[in-house]
Amino acid sequence: MWIFFLDKKEDSMPENQEFLYVLLASLLGIAGHHFFLSIGLTKTTTSNAGVILGSVPLFTSIFAVWMLKERLTLIRIIGIILGLIGVSVIVLTGCQTFI
């Protein structure tokens, strides 16, 4: 992040208050995520954790459509449906194989 600021002109550098916000956001964004993830994983079963962790990219795509107004194309819909099915099948079958 700081490399981005070093490449910019002097007038585009964040003010002192903005540096505090950037520092706070970076700490909470990384450390907070891992802290709450580890707490949550200790409170649930491994199959639930697998569903949650496996579906994060899928929900990121869904939220991008909803919040960022990304286009919802047919290929994206098919990918989300197949991803949800894949995560569910892998987690719900446990150690069984499909060979």
PyMOL commands that set and color helices and strands:
alter all, ss='L'
color gray80, all
select helices_A, chain A and resi 2-6+10-12+16-42+46-67+74-93
alter helices_A, ss='H'
color red, helices_A
deselect
rebuild
show_as cartoon
